[in-house]
Amino acid sequence: MRRFLYNYPFLFIFAAVAGFAFYMETGNAVYLIIFLIILLFLRFRVFFISLVFILTLYLLYANTNNKSLLRFDSNGMLRGEVYDIRENRRLTFYVKSGASNIYLFVPKLYDNIYPYEHIAFRAKIKSIDSIKNSGFKRYLAANDIYFIGYASYIHKLKNNGFAYYVMQLREKLEKEFYYFLDGKEYIFIQNAIFGDSIHKSRLRKMFINTQTAHIMSVSGLHMGFVFGLFYLAFYFFFSRIGFVFRRFNLKTAASVFAFFPTLFYFALSGMHIPAIRSFLMVLVFVFALIYGYVKNSYNILFFIAASLPMLFGYKLVFNPSFVMSFFMSFAAIYIYGLINKTSDNRIVVYIAFSLLMSVFAMPISAFYFHKLAYLSFLSNFIVVPYFGFVIMPLSFAAVFFSLLPFFYVKYVMFFLLNLSTSYLLKIVEYFAQIQPLGAHITTLETAAIYTGLFLLCAVCSMFIKRLPHHQDSLS
């Protein structure tokens, strides 16, 4: 136990943060107190850091549901910073005002306001206790939002320079995509590449039924593909330049240069809260993929998981999006490390990794959405690589050529993107005809299923490594 604590200290710090969140939700502090006492006797440094995290969370978020903590100016108007924007049938801003967060319904004429800009506004503010829809209320509370508002007037106080220019560029690009792409193809690209949620409902059902809805929203999958594509391109490029490969580690050079287009894509995708989490989570997996430091990768993952509640509130620990993102990142590091030790064949590694990731996604998806797409491993096995290796590169090429005044080159590029996207939608539509099964599994059943899956993978890996032909191939 003590050795495990030394190897993975941030696992215990994250467990302390989760214990604090449980205490704040239920009022039961027994688990948290016992856990901290154990840490105190086993390793004081981890105990002290855990206490710092908990006290910081308490000071930041213990009183966020107090209306008196909203920030008003001398004219009686509310002031705040827009930290996220969602656009569907209605335009909504997530606004940080004082020590509280507001879910603000906004007239469409204010669609020229971007994330991280400061605004002053008049609005009718209500507590989320007045909301009759229990699901919507739980969603807001899980995102540390305790007020909803209906804005009647908004005044922009100042721009965020970087975000403003990125969003201006994004608007220009979206106009080009709208001009060249067909209806459904444009809606898909608008959601999957640019992170918009406009008209998402027209395609959402068939992606949910095939358990491929994760490609409709910018996530760690998207960030990973962007990083991977540019990493391979830079690796190939630098390996041809003697001055570079004689002086620098090619993996390090390629990963450093690939980070910048990934960061650009993160900014272009709207910098929404899920994109922030995904961007941080994917860096952990990339670290493990390139350098193979499994122990350090786990620690970085737990450190990010413990730190994100500082930014978005302790209730983030119970947010389905956070839980699924964190768990699948953990599973990805575990599965890849396991497979990489059992085979040197990259094709075998990719196939086994894709298959197991789809299998591991099924129980947690059934737990949250009560649907089990029993062929989801097959639909994901086809759709995800097609999206990553065909749609993503073509989309980036279309973004690049959209900035150039060559109409016929743009026409050809968008024609290829439109055709490829239409094929993707046909594949998803075909799998969507197979209706998913209804599945209601409890927390305990979900934990039991995953315990069995992890143990089964470990046993199979040990068995494969002991086979004579496997030992010969490794030698």
C-alpha positions as CSV (number, residue, x, y, z in Angstrom):
1,M,0.0,0.0,0.0
2,R,2.8,2.4,0.9
3,R,4.7,1.6,-2.3
4,F,1.5,2.2,-4.3
5,L,1.0,5.5,-2.6
6,Y,4.5,6.6,-3.6
7,N,4.1,5.5,-7.2
8,Y,0.6,7.1,-7.7
9,P,0.3,10.0,-5.2
10,F,-2.3,12.0,-7.4
11,L,-4.6,9.0,-7.4
12,F,-5.1,9.6,-3.6
13,I,-5.3,13.3,-4.1
14,F,-8.1,12.8,-6.7
15,A,-9.8,10.4,-4.3
16,A,-9.7,13.1,-1.6
17,V,-11.3,15.6,-4.0
18,A,-14.0,13.0,-4.9
19,G,-14.6,12.4,-1.1
20,F,-15.0,16.2,-0.6
21,A,-17.5,16.3,-3.5
22,F,-19.5,13.4,-1.9
23,Y,-19.5,15.2,1.4
24,M,-20.8,18.4,-0.1
25,E,-23.6,16.5,-1.9
26,T,-24.7,14.3,1.0
27,G,-23.3,15.9,4.2
28,N,-21.6,12.6,5.1
29,A,-18.0,13.2,5.9
30,V,-17.1,9.8,7.4
31,Y,-15.4,8.5,4.2
32,L,-13.4,11.7,3.8
33,I,-12.2,11.9,7.4
34,I,-11.2,8.2,7.5
35,F,-9.4,8.6,4.2
36,L,-7.5,11.7,5.3
37,I,-6.5,10.0,8.6
38,I,-5.0,7.1,6.7
39,L,-3.1,9.4,4.4
40,L,-1.8,11.3,7.4
41,F,-0.1,8.2,8.8
42,L,1.0,6.7,5.5
43,R,2.5,9.8,3.8
44,F,2.2,13.3,5.3
45,R,3.1,15.1,2.0
46,V,0.2,13.6,0.1
47,F,-2.1,14.3,3.1
48,F,-1.0,18.0,3.1
49,I,-1.5,18.4,-0.7
50,S,-5.0,16.8,-0.5
51,L,-5.9,19.1,2.3
52,V,-4.8,22.1,0.2
53,F,-7.0,20.9,-2.7
54,I,-10.0,20.4,-0.4
55,L,-9.7,23.8,1.3
56,T,-9.3,25.6,-2.0
57,L,-12.4,23.9,-3.4
58,Y,-14.3,24.8,-0.2
59,L,-13.3,28.5,-0.4
60,L,-14.1,28.7,-4.1
61,Y,-17.4,26.9,-4.3
62,A,-18.9,26.4,-0.8
63,N,-21.2,29.5,-1.3
64,T,-21.7,29.7,-5.1
65,N,-25.5,29.3,-4.7
66,N,-25.8,32.5,-2.8
67,K,-27.5,35.2,-4.9
68,S,-25.8,38.0,-3.0
69,L,-22.5,36.9,-4.5
70,L,-23.5,38.0,-8.0
71,R,-21.6,41.0,-9.3
72,F,-23.6,44.2,-9.9
73,D,-22.2,47.5,-11.2
74,S,-23.2,51.0,-10.1
75,N,-26.1,51.1,-12.6
76,G,-27.7,47.9,-11.2
77,M,-26.6,45.8,-14.2
78,L,-24.9,42.4,-13.8
79,R,-21.4,42.0,-14.9
80,G,-19.6,38.8,-15.8
81,E,-17.3,36.8,-18.1
82,V,-18.8,34.5,-20.8
83,Y,-16.9,31.2,-20.3
84,D,-19.0,29.0,-22.7
85,I,-21.6,29.5,-25.4
86,R,-24.2,26.9,-26.7
87,E,-26.3,27.5,-29.8
88,N,-29.2,25.3,-30.6
89,R,-32.8,26.4,-30.9
90,R,-31.9,29.1,-28.5
91,L,-28.6,31.0,-27.8
92,T,-27.3,30.5,-24.3
93,F,-24.3,31.9,-22.5
94,Y,-22.6,30.4,-19.4
95,V,-21.6,33.5,-17.4
96,K,-19.3,33.8,-14.4
97,S,-20.6,36.7,-12.3
98,G,-18.8,37.3,-9.0
99,A,-18.6,34.0,-7.2
100,S,-21.6,32.4,-9.0
101,N,-22.4,31.0,-12.4
102,I,-25.5,31.9,-14.6
103,Y,-27.1,29.9,-17.4
104,L,-28.2,32.9,-19.5
105,F,-30.8,32.7,-22.3
106,V,-29.8,35.4,-24.9
107,P,-31.6,36.9,-27.9
108,K,-30.0,35.8,-31.2
109,L,-28.9,39.3,-32.1
110,Y,-26.1,38.9,-29.6
111,D,-24.4,36.1,-31.5
112,N,-21.4,38.4,-32.0
113,I,-20.2,37.8,-28.4
114,Y,-17.5,35.1,-28.0
115,P,-16.2,33.0,-25.1
116,Y,-14.0,34.8,-22.5
117,E,-15.4,38.3,-23.3
118,H,-16.6,40.5,-20.5
119,I,-20.2,41.7,-20.6
120,A,-22.7,43.9,-18.7
121,F,-26.3,42.8,-18.9
122,R,-29.9,43.2,-17.7
123,A,-31.6,39.9,-17.0
124,K,-34.4,38.4,-14.9
125,I,-32.5,36.0,-12.6
126,K,-34.0,32.9,-11.0
127,S,-32.7,30.1,-8.8
128,I,-32.5,26.7,-10.4
129,D,-34.9,25.6,-7.6
130,S,-37.7,27.1,-9.7
131,I,-37.0,24.7,-12.6
132,K,-39.6,22.0,-12.9
133,N,-37.5,19.8,-15.3
134,S,-35.5,17.7,-12.9
135,G,-33.1,16.5,-15.6
136,F,-32.2,20.0,-16.6
137,K,-31.8,21.0,-13.0
138,R,-29.4,18.2,-12.3
139,Y,-27.4,19.1,-15.4
140,L,-27.1,22.7,-14.2
141,A,-26.1,21.7,-10.7
142,A,-23.5,19.2,-12.0
143,N,-21.9,22.2,-13.9
144,D,-21.9,24.3,-10.8
145,I,-24.7,26.6,-12.1
146,Y,-27.3,27.8,-9.6
147,F,-29.0,30.5,-11.5
148,I,-30.8,30.9,-14.8
149,G,-31.5,34.2,-16.5
150,Y,-33.3,35.8,-19.4
151,A,-31.3,38.6,-20.8
152,S,-33.1,41.7,-22.2
153,Y,-30.0,43.8,-22.9
154,I,-26.2,43.0,-23.2
155,H,-23.3,45.4,-23.5
156,K,-19.9,44.1,-24.4
157,L,-17.3,45.6,-22.1
158,K,-14.1,44.3,-23.7
159,N,-12.8,41.8,-26.2
160,N,-10.5,38.9,-25.5
161,G,-8.0,39.6,-28.3
162,F,-7.0,36.0,-29.1
163,A,-10.5,34.5,-28.8
164,Y,-12.0,37.4,-30.8
165,Y,-9.7,36.9,-33.8
166,V,-10.1,33.1,-33.7
167,M,-13.9,33.4,-33.8
168,Q,-13.7,35.9,-36.6
169,L,-11.7,33.4,-38.6
170,R,-14.1,30.6,-37.6
171,E,-17.1,32.6,-39.0
172,K,-15.3,33.1,-42.3
173,L,-14.5,29.4,-42.5
174,E,-18.1,28.4,-41.7
175,K,-19.4,30.6,-44.5
176,E,-17.1,28.8,-46.9
177,F,-18.2,25.4,-45.7
178,Y,-21.9,26.4,-45.9
179,Y,-21.4,27.5,-49.5
180,F,-19.7,24.4,-50.8
181,L,-21.3,21.5,-48.7
182,D,-24.7,19.9,-48.9
183,G,-27.3,20.2,-46.1
184,K,-26.7,17.1,-43.9
185,E,-23.0,17.1,-44.7
186,Y,-22.6,20.7,-43.6
187,I,-24.6,20.0,-40.3
188,F,-22.3,17.1,-39.6
189,I,-19.1,19.0,-40.2
190,Q,-20.4,22.0,-38.3
191,N,-20.9,19.8,-35.3
192,A,-18.0,17.4,-35.5
193,I,-15.3,19.8,-36.6
194,F,-16.4,23.3,-35.5
195,G,-18.1,22.2,-32.3
196,D,-21.5,23.9,-33.0
197,S,-24.7,22.2,-31.9
198,I,-27.0,24.0,-34.4
199,H,-29.4,21.5,-36.1
200,K,-27.7,18.6,-34.3
201,S,-31.1,17.0,-33.6
202,R,-31.5,16.2,-37.3
203,L,-28.6,13.7,-37.1
204,R,-28.3,13.0,-33.4
205,K,-30.6,10.0,-33.1
206,M,-28.9,7.7,-35.6
207,F,-25.5,8.5,-34.0
208,I,-26.9,7.7,-30.5
209,N,-28.4,4.4,-31.7
210,T,-25.0,3.3,-33.1
211,Q,-23.1,4.6,-30.1
212,T,-21.0,6.8,-32.3
213,A,-22.4,10.1,-31.0
214,H,-19.0,11.0,-29.6
215,I,-17.8,12.0,-33.1
216,M,-20.6,14.5,-33.3
217,S,-19.1,16.7,-30.5
218,V,-15.5,17.8,-30.3
219,S,-13.8,15.5,-27.8
220,G,-10.5,13.8,-27.0
221,L,-11.0,11.6,-30.0
222,H,-10.8,14.7,-32.3
223,M,-7.9,16.2,-30.5
224,G,-6.1,12.8,-30.7
225,F,-6.6,12.5,-34.4
226,V,-5.4,16.0,-35.1
227,F,-2.3,15.5,-32.9
228,G,-1.6,12.1,-34.5
229,L,-1.9,13.3,-38.1
230,F,0.4,16.2,-37.6
231,Y,2.8,14.1,-35.4
232,L,3.2,11.6,-38.3
233,A,3.6,14.4,-40.8
234,F,6.3,16.2,-38.8
235,Y,8.0,12.9,-37.9
236,F,8.2,12.0,-41.6
237,F,9.4,15.5,-42.5
238,F,12.1,15.7,-39.8
239,S,13.4,12.2,-40.5
240,R,14.4,13.4,-44.0
241,I,16.4,16.3,-42.6
242,G,19.8,15.3,-41.4
243,F,20.4,18.5,-39.4
244,V,17.3,17.7,-37.3
245,F,17.5,13.9,-36.7
246,R,21.3,14.0,-35.9
247,R,20.8,16.6,-33.1
248,F,17.2,16.1,-31.8
249,N,15.0,13.2,-30.7
250,L,12.5,12.8,-33.6
251,K,9.6,11.9,-31.3
252,T,10.2,15.0,-29.1
253,A,10.6,17.3,-32.1
254,A,7.5,15.9,-33.9
255,S,5.3,16.1,-30.8
256,V,6.3,19.7,-30.0
257,F,5.5,20.9,-33.5
258,A,2.3,18.8,-33.6
259,F,1.1,20.5,-30.4
260,F,0.6,23.9,-32.1
261,P,-1.9,22.8,-34.8
262,T,-3.7,20.8,-32.1
263,L,-3.9,24.0,-30.0
264,F,-5.2,25.9,-33.0
265,Y,-7.9,23.3,-33.6
266,F,-8.9,23.5,-29.9
267,A,-9.3,27.3,-30.3
268,L,-11.1,26.9,-33.6
269,S,-13.6,24.4,-32.1
270,G,-15.0,27.0,-29.8
271,M,-13.0,26.3,-26.6
272,H,-16.1,24.9,-24.9
273,I,-15.8,23.3,-21.5
274,P,-15.9,19.7,-22.9
275,A,-13.2,20.6,-25.4
276,I,-11.0,22.0,-22.5
277,R,-11.4,18.7,-20.6
278,S,-10.8,16.7,-23.8
279,F,-7.7,18.7,-24.7
280,L,-6.1,18.1,-21.3
281,M,-7.1,14.4,-21.2
282,V,-5.8,13.7,-24.7
283,L,-2.4,15.2,-23.8
284,V,-2.1,12.5,-21.2
285,F,-2.8,9.7,-23.7
286,V,-0.5,11.2,-26.2
287,F,2.2,11.3,-23.6
288,A,1.7,7.6,-22.9
289,L,1.5,6.7,-26.6
290,I,4.8,8.4,-27.6
291,Y,7.0,8.0,-24.5
292,G,5.5,4.9,-22.9
293,Y,5.7,6.3,-19.3
294,V,2.6,4.5,-18.1
295,K,3.2,5.4,-14.4
296,N,3.7,9.1,-15.1
297,S,0.8,9.1,-17.5
298,Y,-1.5,7.9,-14.8
299,N,-0.2,10.5,-12.4
300,I,-0.8,13.3,-14.9
301,L,-4.3,12.0,-15.6
302,F,-5.1,11.9,-11.9
303,F,-3.5,15.4,-11.4
304,I,-5.7,16.8,-14.2
305,A,-8.8,15.1,-12.8
306,A,-8.1,16.6,-9.3
307,S,-7.4,20.1,-10.8
308,L,-10.4,20.5,-13.1
309,P,-12.9,20.8,-10.2
310,M,-10.9,24.0,-9.2
311,L,-11.9,25.5,-12.6
312,F,-15.5,24.2,-12.9
313,G,-16.6,23.3,-9.4
314,Y,-16.6,20.2,-7.3
315,K,-19.8,18.9,-8.8
316,L,-17.8,18.2,-12.0
317,V,-16.8,14.9,-10.3
318,F,-20.4,13.7,-10.9
319,N,-20.7,15.1,-14.5
320,P,-21.3,12.2,-17.0
321,S,-19.2,13.9,-19.6
322,F,-16.3,14.3,-17.1
323,V,-16.7,10.7,-15.8
324,M,-16.8,9.2,-19.3
325,S,-13.8,11.3,-20.6
326,F,-11.7,10.5,-17.5
327,F,-12.6,6.8,-17.5
328,M,-12.0,6.2,-21.2
329,S,-8.6,8.1,-21.0
330,F,-7.7,5.7,-18.1
331,A,-8.9,2.7,-20.1
332,A,-6.9,3.9,-23.1
333,I,-3.6,4.1,-21.2
334,Y,-4.3,0.7,-19.6
335,I,-5.4,-1.1,-22.8
336,Y,-2.6,0.3,-25.0
337,G,0.1,-0.5,-22.5
338,L,-1.2,-4.0,-22.2
339,I,-1.5,-4.7,-26.0
340,N,1.8,-3.0,-26.7
341,K,3.5,-5.6,-24.5
342,T,1.9,-8.5,-26.2
343,S,2.5,-7.7,-29.9
344,D,4.9,-5.8,-32.0
345,N,2.6,-5.8,-35.1
346,R,1.1,-2.3,-35.4
347,I,-1.9,-3.5,-37.3
348,V,-2.7,-6.1,-34.6
349,V,-2.2,-3.4,-31.9
350,Y,-4.6,-1.0,-33.7
351,I,-7.3,-3.6,-34.3
352,A,-7.1,-4.9,-30.7
353,F,-7.0,-1.4,-29.2
354,S,-10.1,-0.2,-31.3
355,L,-12.1,-3.3,-30.5
356,L,-11.3,-3.2,-26.7
357,M,-12.0,0.5,-26.5
358,S,-15.5,-0.1,-28.0
359,V,-16.2,-2.9,-25.6
360,F,-15.1,-0.8,-22.6
361,A,-17.3,2.1,-23.8
362,M,-20.5,-0.1,-23.8
363,P,-21.2,-0.6,-20.1
364,I,-20.7,3.1,-19.1
365,S,-22.8,4.2,-22.1
366,A,-25.5,1.8,-21.0
367,F,-25.3,3.1,-17.4
368,Y,-25.8,6.7,-18.4
369,F,-28.0,6.4,-21.5
370,H,-29.8,3.1,-20.8
371,K,-29.1,1.8,-24.3
372,L,-26.9,-1.0,-25.4
373,A,-25.9,-1.0,-29.1
374,Y,-24.6,-4.6,-29.2
375,L,-22.9,-3.9,-32.6
376,S,-21.4,-0.7,-31.5
377,F,-17.9,-2.2,-31.5
378,L,-18.3,-2.9,-35.3
379,S,-19.8,0.5,-36.1
380,N,-17.1,2.3,-34.1
381,F,-14.4,0.1,-35.7
382,I,-15.5,1.3,-39.2
383,V,-16.8,4.9,-38.5
384,V,-14.1,6.2,-36.1
385,P,-11.0,5.3,-38.3
386,Y,-12.9,6.6,-41.4
387,F,-13.7,9.8,-39.6
388,G,-10.1,10.2,-38.3
389,F,-8.1,9.3,-41.4
390,V,-10.4,10.6,-44.1
391,I,-12.8,13.3,-42.8
392,M,-10.4,15.0,-40.5
393,P,-7.5,15.4,-43.0
394,L,-9.9,16.6,-45.7
395,S,-11.5,19.1,-43.3
396,F,-8.1,20.5,-42.4
397,A,-7.2,20.7,-46.1
398,A,-10.5,22.5,-46.7
399,V,-9.8,24.9,-43.9
400,F,-6.4,25.7,-45.4
401,F,-7.7,26.2,-49.0
402,S,-10.6,28.3,-47.7
403,L,-8.1,30.9,-46.8
404,L,-6.7,31.0,-50.3
405,P,-8.3,32.7,-53.4
406,F,-8.2,29.6,-55.6
407,F,-11.8,28.8,-56.4
408,Y,-11.3,25.6,-58.4
409,V,-8.9,24.1,-55.9
410,K,-11.4,24.8,-53.2
411,Y,-14.2,23.4,-55.3
412,V,-12.3,20.1,-55.8
413,M,-11.3,19.9,-52.1
414,F,-14.9,20.5,-50.9
415,F,-16.3,18.1,-53.4
416,L,-14.1,15.3,-51.9
417,L,-15.0,16.4,-48.4
418,N,-18.8,16.4,-49.3
419,L,-18.6,13.0,-51.0
420,S,-16.6,11.4,-48.1
421,T,-19.0,12.8,-45.5
422,S,-22.0,11.6,-47.4
423,Y,-20.5,8.0,-47.3
424,L,-19.9,8.3,-43.6
425,L,-23.5,9.3,-43.0
426,K,-24.7,6.4,-45.1
427,I,-22.6,4.0,-43.0
428,V,-24.0,5.3,-39.8
429,E,-27.6,5.3,-41.2
430,Y,-27.1,1.6,-42.1
431,F,-26.0,0.6,-38.6
432,A,-28.8,2.8,-37.1
433,Q,-31.4,0.5,-38.6
434,I,-30.3,-2.1,-36.0
435,Q,-32.1,-0.8,-32.9
436,P,-30.2,-0.9,-29.6
437,L,-31.4,-2.9,-26.7
438,G,-32.8,-1.2,-23.6
439,A,-30.3,-1.6,-20.7
440,H,-30.6,-0.4,-17.1
441,I,-27.6,-1.3,-15.0
442,T,-26.8,0.0,-11.5
443,T,-23.6,1.5,-10.2
444,L,-22.6,-1.7,-8.5
445,E,-23.3,-3.8,-11.6
446,T,-21.2,-1.3,-13.7
447,A,-18.3,-1.6,-11.3
448,A,-18.5,-5.4,-11.3
449,I,-18.5,-5.5,-15.1
450,Y,-15.5,-3.3,-15.4
451,T,-13.6,-5.2,-12.7
452,G,-14.2,-8.4,-14.7
453,L,-13.1,-6.7,-17.9
454,F,-9.8,-5.4,-16.5
455,L,-9.0,-8.7,-14.9
456,L,-9.9,-10.6,-18.1
457,C,-7.6,-8.3,-20.1
458,A,-4.7,-8.8,-17.6
459,V,-5.1,-12.6,-17.6
460,C,-5.3,-12.8,-21.4
461,S,-2.2,-10.7,-21.7
462,M,-0.3,-12.9,-19.3
463,F,-1.4,-16.0,-21.2
464,I,-0.4,-14.6,-24.6
465,K,3.1,-13.6,-23.3
466,R,3.7,-17.2,-22.1
467,L,3.0,-18.7,-25.5
468,P,6.1,-20.1,-27.2
469,H,5.6,-18.4,-30.6
470,H,5.0,-15.1,-28.8
471,Q,8.3,-15.4,-26.9
472,D,10.1,-16.2,-30.1
473,S,8.6,-13.2,-31.9
474,L,9.7,-10.8,-29.1
475,S,13.2,-12.3,-29.1
